[in-house]
């Protein structure tokens, strides 16, 4: 287990911990730096549990015991990778919830970077650059990600459309065929309508790319999958971090397509950018 994943796993496992273990986790995640300096007796006292409970908690996360756990925790914090704090609490002030959201987002991006398959990125870029047309599908928060993808990919002289309506998705999937690429964004990969749309698209001969949770029902109908596994509970809370991760993946794919097009394609992109120059007020000169 990597040092980063140690802290990530504690945060992700909160709902599965028993009451005593949750107390230990809350103390550690509230101030990881202090936890690296605490004795097992001090930590047990802060969590109001027994020392054997603290030791069992440490072994639950594949460490040899409390000293080994503290070593991994210290290495994780020293590595410069932001740790995941507890969920925002009802009584949090702006001073507390603001850094929590920043830290959780940065940590999730780091985790996504470590887990994203470069081979799947290459494959997806190949599929996109050869596409006759690209359709981006997403519901809810993922609908805005689909719109962002269309905003970037229309520049590549490939027909690109985004849909956030299920009925339009079904019809577009049924009308698709060989050479068409349908990219579906879904944090959970468990939305029935999207799974059905993916099945329709595959039966129509289209290539289906899933940017979703690996191993989810959606993936069984995907030609390729860019696995994004977020601990965010979107069944209860509004999606926040997962949306940011998906947007970064869109940027990765758009960059890959740009580079595959080669230097001769850059003037085309520059012309599009320069077409906006007349729509903006000039920047203020430095005083």
Buried (B, 14 or more C-beta within 10 A) or exposed (E): EBBBBBBBBBBBBBEEBEEBBBBBBBBBBEEBEEBBEBEBEBBBBBBEBEBEBBBBBBEBBEBEEBEBBBBBBBBBBEEEBBBBBBBBEEEEEEEEBEEBEEBBBBBBBBBBEEEBBEEBBEBBBBBBBEBEBBBBBBBBBBBBBBBBBBBBBBBBEBEBBBBBEBEBBBBBBBEBEEEBBBBBBBBBBBBEBBBBBBBBBBEBEBBBBBBBBBEBBBBBBBBBBBBBBBBBEBEEEEBBBBBBBBBBBBEBBBEBBBEBBEEEBEEEEEEEEEEEEEEEEEEEEEE
